[in-house]
Amino acid sequence: QVQLVESGGGLVQAGGSLRLSCAASGRTFSRYTKGWFRQRPGKEREFVAVISWSGGSTIYANAVKGRFTISRDNSGNTVYLQMNSLTPEDTGVYYCAADPTDSVNLFGRPAYWGQGTQVTVSS
């Protein structure tokens, strides 16, 4: 029903920037809450950022607050994660996710996931 495809991952030096994109398909995807998770080496998957379907509300993990920005396009079919001031600790697989529930506060277990894109930050 809903398919998510991430892109934009790659290798970047510490202090650099990278923008991830998530293209989605689905009849009602524009009204879904959308966000990003990541899994760093040796760690469990963790929440990164979430945005309401309208784009009016966002929440960030403390580890990325002030450095990462989540956004969406006007159609609501693409979500982005702008990552600035990257450090080696940001290295990991980043996953796009979405959930039909209209709540940025209840995004712990999204219904739909992308396959992930690798982000590697070198020193």
N, C-alpha and C positions, 0 to 999 in steps of 0.2 A: 504493500500500500504506500509506504513512504520509504524512499531511498535517499541516502546521504552520501556524498562523495567529497572528500577533503582534497585539497591541493595547496601548494605553496611551501611545503616543508623543504628542508635542505640543510646545508652546512653554512654556518655564519660564525664570525669571530666574536668574542666577548665584547660587549658594548654596542654591538650592531643591532639591526632591526630585521624583522621578518613579518610578513603578513600572510596568514592562513585564510583560505576561502573554503566554504562549504556550500556546494550546490545541491539543492533538494528538489525532489519531484513528489507530487502528491496533491490531491484535490484541495485539501484544507490545510496544507502546510503553512501558509502565510499566517494563520491564526495560532500556530503552535509556539509554546515557549521554547527557546533555543539556547544552546550553550556549548561550552567546551570542557572536556576533561583531559587529563594527561596521565601517563604512566611512566615514571622515571625509573631508571635501572635499579633493581633491587627493592622497589617500593610498590605499594598497591596503587591502583588507579585513584586519582584525586580530582576533586572539583577545581576548575579554573575560573570560569566566568559564566554568567547566564544573562539573557536579555528577554524582556517580555515581547509578546508578539507585536506590539505597537512600537517597540523601541523606547518606550518611556521610562522603563525601570531596568536597572542593571545591578548585579552583585558580583563582587570579585573575591577570590581567595586572598588572604592576607599576603601570601608570598608573591603575588603578582600585582597587587594594588598599587596604582601610580605608574606602573610600567606597561601594563597590557590594557587594551581597549577593545571591547566587543561592540559590534555594530551590525546592522542589517541594511540591505538595499531597500528601495522604495516598494518593490513588489512583495518583499518578505520571503522570497524564495532563495536568497543567498545570505549567509551569515559570515562575518569576518572576525578575525582575531588579529589585531595589530599588536605586535610584540616589540617593545623597545628596551634598551639597556639590558640586553640579554647576557646571562651568565652561564657558565658550564652547568650549574645546578638546574637550569631550565631544560637541559637535554632530556629527551624522552619522546614517546609516541603520543601525539595529540589527536583526540577524538572529538568529532562533532556529534552532538546529540540533540534530540528534540522530544517534546512531550506535549500531548494535547491539553493537559491541565493548564489553565490560565493562572499560573502562580510561579513567580520567581523564587518564592520561599519553599516550594515543595518540589524541587528539581533534583532530588537525591538519586532517584531511580528512573531516568528517562526511558520512554518506551522504544525509542528508535536511536540507532547508533550508526556512525560511519565506520569504515574499516581502519581509519587512522592514517596519519602521515608523520614521518620521522623528522624530528628537529634535533640537530646536533650543534652545540655551541662549543667552539674551541677556545682555548686560552691564548 
